[in-house]
Amino acid sequence: MSDNELGMFLRLRREAVTPAEVGLPTGPRRRTPGLRRAELATLAGVSVEYVTRLEQGRDRRPSAQVISALADALRLTTAERVHLHRLTKGAEPGFSCRGDAGPARTVRPTVRALLDRLEPAPAVLLNRLGDILAHTAGYERLAGPVGLLDGSEPNLARFVFTDPRARTAYPDWAHVADEQVAALKQGPFRADPHVAHLADELTVITGDAFAERVATLPGLPRSSGVTRLRHPEVGELRLAYETLELPADDDQRLIVHLPADDATSAALDRLTGRHPGALRALRAVSSG
């Protein structure tokens, strides 16, 4: 498993930017997806040799000025810029923003009260490992029948990769698996011993299904989107989700699901036993 997360992130982002996006001509004989190294170097005002060293992991401590120039050239979003900064810090031996702190498992009373207020919406609280710490009754009605909440310490990433029921529950399993790996890779990834332990476990159990994603995904899961879930009682659901990050000291994220269409809204009403319209479908929601 590669430890050159910084180099991989830069390469994948470079390959994702088209010449047209940065005002460069697109020739008919381009064999490189996205930008060439030389083109990125020109845009960022550095040498092509330096870009090569960064991508190959032979230099892992670019200056703040170089980080900023690369971020501008690659058209990074704010979240991607933060991720890039974390990766440059994570390359330093022994560095971790969280120190020796283990994954948070305690849920503050006000967070539990917030979950209560979200009922009947399916909502779940996760820590950085994907451990399910708390959830609404609506989420239990959704996730319980597919097996996601089985066991004393249910974990979303572990369920997706190691439980055969996950491939039935998620029609778009490959996309869901990508998102779980991206979530684990936020920040220093293997510099965090707790995340590294889970990553090793999933690699041993699932092999390439997990390891190849680690080697090709740059991190940064989508904070919102639509997930399809096949429920054994009410059939296929399209669920729009929104991820709410709690303060850094909590080290937790809250994911709230809402129906993405009228059929899903009606199905959730049946699960809830409420009058129609308890959870209204969102309009103009697209998958992805």
N, C-alpha and C positions, 0 to 999 in steps of 0.2 A: 504494500500500500504506500503510495507516494507521500513524502513529507514536504513536497514542494508546492504547497497550496498557493503561495503568492504567484509563482511562475505559471501555474496552471490557470489561475484566475485571469492573469493578464493575457495569456494566449487565447483563452476561450472568448474573452471580451473582444480582443483584436479580430478574431475570426467572425465575430457576430456583427461587426460594423462594416457596412458596404462603402465602397469608395464614393458613391453618390451622396451618402449622408454627410460626408466631410468635404464635399466639393471637388473630389478628384475624378478624373475621367475613368470610364469603365472600358477596358480593352477587351477584344474578343478572345484573347488567348490567356486569360487569367486562370491559373491552376490553383491558386490559393484562395480559400474561402475568406471573404472579408478583406481586411487590409494586409498588405505585406509588412514585414518587419521594418523595411526601409521606409515605407510610407508612414508608419506610426512614429518612427524615429524623427522623421522630418517634421511631422505635426507637433511633436512634443519638444523639439529642439534638443534632442540628445543623439548620440551616435547609435548606428544600427548594432554595433558590437555590444553596447551597453544594454540595449533591449534584449539581445540574444542572451547575455549573461543573466539578466533578470528572469527570463522565461525558463532558462535551463537550471536555475537555482544556484548559480555560481556567485551571485550577488543578491543578498536578501535584505539589505538595509539601504534602500534608496532614500535620498534626502526628502524633506518635506516639499521642496521646490519641484523635485522630479515627480513625486507622487501627484502633486497638483497638476503638473503639465500632462502627465499620462492620463489622469482622470478627465481633463478637459478634452484631450485628443480622442479619447474613447467614448466621449459623450456619456459618462457615467451618471446615473441618478444619485440623489443624495444618499439613499440606502447603500448603493454600490460603493460610493466614496467612503462611507463609514466602514464598510466591510474591507475595502482595500487598506485603510489605515490599520484596522485590527490585524490584518494578515502581515503587514510589515512589522508590527510589534510582536505578533505571535512567532515570528521567525527568530526572535532572540531567545536563547536557551533559558528555560525556567520561567519565562514570562507567562502570567495569567492575570487577567483583570480581576478574577474572583479569588486569587490567592489559593489557599488550600480548602476553601469552602466546598462542601459537597452539594449535590443538587438539592434545591429547596423542596421540602416535603410538608412543611407547615403552612396551612391556609389561614390567613388573617380573618378575624370575625367579620370585618367589613366586606371582604371579598366574598365570604359565604353569603352575607346578606344581599350582595349584588346578584349573586347567582339566583337567590330566592326571587328577586324582583324580575328576573328574566324569564321565569316560568310563564307560559308553557314552551318557550323557545328552547330547542336543544342547544345547550351550551356546556363547554367542558374546559377545565383548567388543567394545564400541562406545565411541567417543568422542562428544563433544557434537555432532558433525556427522553422526553415524550411520556413520562409517567403520568397516568391519569390521577390527579389529586382530588378532584371534586367535580361534580356535574349536576345539572338540573335533572328533575324527573323526566322532562322532555327528552333529554339526551339518553337517559336510561331506556326509555321506550323505543328509542331509535337504535341504539348501539347494543343493548342487551341481547336481543334476539339473534343478532349476527355473530355473537361470541366475543365481542370486543372487550366486554367487562368481566370476562371469566378470570378466575384466579384472585389471589389476595392482593397483588400489586400489578394491575393491568398497565400495559405500556403500549402506546399506539404504534411506535416503530417496530417493536417486537411482534405485535400482532400482524402487521402488514407483511413482514418478511418471513415469519416462521409458522404462521397458522394457515393451513390450506384453505380455511373458510374465507380468508381475506380476498382471494381471487374471485370467489363467488360474490362476496359482498360488494366489491368495487369493480364494476364493469370496466372502468378505466384504471385498472390496477397499476399499469406501468407508470402512469402519470402520478398516481398517489405515492408510489414507491420513490419516484424522483423527488417529490416534495418532502418526504420523510428524511431522505439523505441530505437534501439541501438544508433542512432545519438543523440537523445534527452538525453540519459543517459551518454554521455561523460562528464567527469568532475564531479562536486559535485551533479549534477542532482537536487534533491529537495531542496538543499541549495540555488539554484538559484530561487528566487521567480517568475521570469517570466516563466521559464521552468515549475516550479511547478504549476503555474496557468493553463498553457496549458495542462499539464498532468491531472489535476483535471477535466478540461473541457472534455477531450477525454474519461476519465474514466466514467464520468456521462453519456455522449452521447452513448458510445459504449460498456460499461460494460466490460465483460471478454475479448473481442477481444483485448482491450488495456491493461487492468489490469493484465491479465495472462502473457502477454509478459513482462511487467515491472517486474513481480515477478520471471521470469525465464531467462531473457536475461541479460548478464553481461555488455552490452555496446559495444563500439568499432565497428562501422559499417565497412564494407569492403570499402576500398578506390578505388577499381576497380573491374570490373566484367562485367557481361552481363545481361541486363534486356530485357524481352520480352514486347512489347507494341502492343496492337491491335488497329490499326488506322482505323477510319471509311471510309477513302478514299482509302488507299493503302494496307489494310490488316495487317497481323502480321509482326512486325519488330523485329529483334534481334539487340540490341544496346549495344555496348561495351562502358563503361563509365570509366572515370578517374576523381578522385576528387583532386583538387588543393586547399590546405589551404592557405589563405592569411595571412599576418602578424597578430599577436595577437591583435594589436590595431584595426584592421578592424573587427575581430570577424566574418568573412565570409568565405564561401567556394565556389569554382567555380567547377561545374560539367560539363564536356565536353563529348558529345556522338558522337560515330563514328559507322558506319555500321560494324556489326560483320560477315556478309556474303555478297555474291554477290547479292542475292535477295533483301536484305535490302538496299544495295548501289543503286540498280536500282530504288527501291521505293522512296528513298530520292531524287534521281534525278528528278523523276516525280513530287514530291511535290515542288521541288525548281524551276523546269522549266529550268534546265541547261542541258548542253550536258552530255552524259554518262561519268562517272568517276570523277565528281566534288568531290565526297567523295568516295575514294576507300575503299573497304572492307579490314578489318584487317585479317591477316592470323594467323592460329593457336590460335584462341580465343575460349575458352571453357566457358560454362555457370557455374554460381556459385558465 
